[in-house]
Amino acid sequence: MIDLNLLRENPDAIKASQRARLADETLVDQAVAADNAWRKALQDFEALRAEQNAFGKLVAAAPKEEKQALVTQAQELAAKVKAADAAANDASAVLDAILWKIENVVIEGVPTGGEDDYVVVKEVGSKPKFDFEARDHVALGELLDIIDIERGAKISGSRFYFLKGWGARLELALMNMALDYATKHNFTALITPTLVRPEVMAGTGFLGAHADEIYYLPADELYLTGTSEVALAGYHRDEIIDLSNGPLRYAGWSTCYRREAGSHGKDTRGILRVHQFNKLEMFSYIDPADSEAEHEKLLSFQEAMLQACELPYRVIDTAAGDLGSSAARKFDAEAWVPTQGTYRELTSTSNCTTFQGRRLNVRYRKADGKTGVAATLNGTLATTRWLVAILENHQQADGSVRIPEALRPYLGGAEVINAPSR
């Protein structure tokens, strides 16, 4: 949720953000009008309540013979107070409904526009040059007997799969390496719930334009999470947290679920865009003044993991219209996929400023003893999709795959994944 003080003091800044996002800026005018209506209704209620309190003292001090008439007036006044209270509450609900539709205010410098209007920040690493015809990750997975898409579809339908043998081990190695890295940088490991309540899902901003991508269990009123960010954001809901020693950092490991609604025909081959996958997600609660510096740190952690996996990659500054409602800025790190001849997103990191903290009522104690709304940030450190880039970039002519050196300690020292002997 946006800052109400910013709405009152500088609504044009919020309008500019909405324009950059290609979103509806008339919502800002509606919010201003609703805020004025709520404040007027609140003033009317408080004035009537003050009158009621003063009248109550008059009734208490009145002679017995006058009290009956005064009590009747007091009852009439009480009815007016009740009606004014209801009107103020209704006005507050109208304001909240509009505020929840307005997306986070983007940080200065974020590119304007939609999905294709990103800015490339950097390119790192050398793209592999093969002296043989490169196989895609599906062909490699079949040859090495480590990915079974056919049986995944048989069991669960399209966009499901089995990771088998070295495929399963490779993913677990990747996750464990990421978890070790996160732990060294003061992230507390959490294995998170993958079912959350509607108020938590809404609080993180996932029930907006992309709500159709989320699995919902109506009988239980629970949502399956597409990222542990949701559970991590709700972890300190309705709490005052201690940031006196720096940010609270969590690394959440979970299975994730996405319906991939609207993606029919896109990336249907392989495990690039699937309904179920594993992910290790970084999450930080921090003083808002330090959020941009923390964002750079999360990005550096992601880059360190990509470099450890010996993957060529680029970093893009995502355009405002492709941010998602909660993010004020987002960097995507995209690895080179040789058989596609392009970069594909492996990980992203978002600075959500105080947007989620305000919606989930997460506060922190300032140095002066007052409370403020905590900023939140998130970033993926490893996920199933990384296997696509690892397999394709490190393949060899005979179809075997060289294991990146940093992953070998998690795989018993193995250096290569070879095809099984038949």
C-alpha positions, 0 to 999 in steps of 0.5 A: 500500500502506498504512503498516505502522507505521500498521497496528501503531500505529493499526489503528482509523484504517484501519478508519475509512477502510475504513468511509468508503469502504464497503469491507471493514474486516475486512481490517484485522483479517486484516492485523493477524493476518497481521503478527503471524504474520509477525513470529513466524515471522521471530523463529523464523527469526532465533533459529534462524539465530543458533543455527546461527551459534554452532553453526558456530563450535563445529564449527570449534573442535571436535577432529577426532574430535568433528567428524563428530557435530557436522557431522550436528547442524549439517546437521539445524540447517541444515534447520530454518533453511531450513524456518523461512526458508521459513515466514517468507517464506510468512507475508510473502507472506500479509501482502502479499496482504492489505495490497495489498487494503486501500485508501489511508487517506482524508484527514480531511474527505473525505466519507463514502459513495458516488458521490452523496455528494460535497460541492460546493466551489465553482461558478464562471462563468455558464451560457450562456443561448441565445435559440435551441435549443441543439445538442448536441456531436454535432449540432454536430460533424456540422454543422461536419464536425469529428466523425465518429462513424459512420465511427469505428464502421465502422472500430473499433466503438461508442465510437470516432470520428474528429476531423476538420479543425477538430475535430482542430485544436481538440484539438491546440490544447487539448493544446498550450495545456495543455502550455505552461501546465504547462511554465510551472509547472515540469512536465517534458513527457513523451510516455509509453508506453501499454503497461506491465508488470503490476507497474507497473499493479498498483503504481498501484492499477488492478488492483483493483475496476476491472481489467475496464476495462483492455485487456490483451494476454496474449500480451505480458503488457502492459496498455494504459494508461487514463491516463499516470498509470500510466507516470508513477508507474512512471517512478521505480520502485525509485529514490531521488529528489532532492526537495531542490529541491522536487517533481518534476513531470511532464506526460505526453501520451498516448493512453489506452484504456478498455474502459468495462466496465459502462457499457453504455447510459451516455453512448453518444451522442458522445465523452463516454465513449469507448474511446480519447482523448488526455490531458495528465496532471500528476504530482507526486512530493513530500515527504508533508508537502507533498502537501495543498498540492500538491493545491491547486496542481494543482486551481488549475492545472486551474481556470486551464485551465477559465477560459481555455477560458471554461467554467462549472464546479464543483469537488466533493470526491469521497466516499470510496467513489468515490475509487479505491483509490489516492486519499486525496482527489480533487477533480473539476472538472465543466463545465456541459453545456448540452444535458444541463442538468448538470455533467459531469466534465472533470478530476480531481486525486488525492492518493495520499499514499504509497500508490503510492510504497510499492507502487512503491518510490519513495523520497526522501532526507530532510534527515537522510540517511535515506530516506522513501517519496515521495508522488504526486499526479496531475491531468488538465490537458486531455483529448478530453472537453473538446471536448464542453463547449467546443463546447456552451458556445460555440455560436452560433445559426447552428451555428458555435462561437466559439473561446475567446480563449486557444485562438486563438493555437494555431489561427492566430488563428481566432475561429470554427469555421464550417460548411464551404460545401457 
